[in-house]
Amino acid sequence: MGRTARWAAPLAAVFALYVTACVDPQEVSDIKGKVDEMQAQQKDILGKLEGLAKGQKDIMAKAPAAAAKPSRPQEDPNKVYKIEVGDSYYKGPKDASVVLVEWSDFQ
């Protein structure tokens, strides 16, 4: 591994020098300009995101606490419900004291 490190650094430097010698300086400056423009846009976006986060925190601070869910009305276990079953299919006597009714939707 020691031998590799000795020749890898000079080789990388020679390669970088070769690549930069082959590149058009105008293209490099165009690329740098585009990178600078993208960095400016990123800073602008980050600033907007920070503003949105601050606004969201302000809204949450001003908003009233979530109202407690209303309690469910108490059911009367002695209430008798009258349900018209009409011509529906049934099993058992028609005058039974307890009738189980099932609603279903077959689509």
C-alpha positions as CSV (number, residue, x, y, z in Angstrom):
1,M,0.0,0.0,0.0
2,G,2.9,2.3,0.7
3,R,4.2,2.0,-2.9
4,T,0.8,2.8,-4.3
5,A,0.6,6.0,-2.3
6,R,4.0,7.1,-3.5
7,W,3.2,7.1,-7.2
8,A,-0.6,7.8,-7.0
9,A,-0.3,11.4,-5.9
10,P,2.2,12.4,-8.7
11,L,0.1,10.5,-11.2
12,A,-3.1,12.3,-10.1
13,A,-1.3,15.7,-10.3
14,V,-0.1,14.9,-13.9
15,F,-3.6,13.7,-14.9
16,A,-5.2,16.9,-13.5
17,L,-2.6,19.0,-15.3
18,Y,-3.3,17.2,-18.6
19,V,-7.1,17.5,-18.2
20,T,-6.9,21.2,-17.4
21,A,-4.6,21.8,-20.4
22,C,-7.3,20.2,-22.7
23,V,-10.2,22.3,-21.4
24,D,-11.2,25.5,-23.0
25,P,-10.9,28.4,-20.4
26,Q,-14.1,29.9,-21.7
27,E,-16.0,26.7,-20.9
28,V,-14.5,26.7,-17.4
29,S,-15.6,30.2,-16.8
30,D,-19.1,29.4,-18.1
31,I,-19.3,26.5,-15.8
32,K,-18.1,28.6,-12.8
33,G,-20.7,31.2,-13.7
34,K,-23.5,28.6,-13.8
35,V,-22.3,27.1,-10.5
36,D,-22.3,30.5,-8.9
37,E,-25.8,31.1,-10.2
38,M,-27.0,27.8,-8.8
39,Q,-25.5,28.6,-5.4
40,A,-27.3,31.9,-5.3
41,Q,-30.6,30.2,-6.2
42,Q,-29.9,27.6,-3.4
43,K,-29.3,30.4,-0.9
44,D,-32.5,32.1,-2.0
45,I,-34.5,28.8,-1.6
46,L,-33.0,28.2,1.8
47,G,-34.0,31.7,2.9
48,K,-37.5,31.1,1.7
49,L,-37.7,27.8,3.5
50,E,-36.5,29.4,6.7
51,G,-39.2,32.1,6.3
52,L,-41.8,29.5,5.8
53,A,-40.7,27.5,8.8
54,K,-40.8,30.7,11.0
55,G,-44.2,31.5,9.7
56,Q,-45.5,28.0,10.4
57,K,-44.1,28.3,14.0
58,D,-45.8,31.6,14.4
59,I,-49.2,30.2,13.2
60,M,-48.9,27.2,15.5
61,A,-48.1,29.5,18.4
62,K,-51.1,31.7,17.8
63,A,-53.5,28.9,17.1
64,P,-55.7,27.9,20.0
65,A,-55.1,24.5,21.5
66,A,-57.0,21.7,19.7
67,A,-60.5,21.5,21.1
68,A,-61.1,18.3,23.0
69,K,-63.1,15.8,21.1
70,P,-66.8,15.9,22.1
71,S,-67.8,13.0,24.2
72,R,-70.0,10.4,22.6
73,P,-73.6,10.7,23.6
74,Q,-74.7,8.2,26.2
75,E,-76.7,5.3,24.7
76,D,-79.8,4.0,26.4
77,P,-79.5,0.3,26.7
78,N,-83.3,0.0,27.2
79,K,-84.3,1.8,24.1
80,V,-86.2,-0.3,21.5
81,Y,-85.6,0.6,17.9
82,K,-88.4,0.1,15.4
83,I,-86.9,-1.0,12.1
84,E,-89.1,-1.8,9.1
85,V,-87.7,-4.8,7.3
86,G,-90.3,-4.8,4.6
87,D,-90.1,-7.7,2.2
88,S,-86.5,-8.6,3.3
89,Y,-85.5,-12.2,3.8
90,Y,-85.8,-13.4,7.3
91,K,-85.2,-16.6,9.2
92,G,-87.4,-17.6,12.2
93,P,-90.8,-16.5,13.4
94,K,-92.1,-13.2,12.1
95,D,-93.2,-12.1,15.6
96,A,-89.9,-12.8,17.4
97,S,-89.1,-10.5,20.3
98,V,-85.5,-10.0,19.0
99,V,-84.6,-9.5,15.4
100,L,-81.1,-9.1,14.1
101,V,-80.9,-6.9,11.0
102,E,-77.9,-6.8,8.7
103,W,-77.2,-4.1,6.2
104,S,-74.8,-4.8,3.4
105,D,-73.9,-3.3,0.1
106,F,-72.9,-5.6,-2.7
107,Q,-71.4,-3.5,-5.5
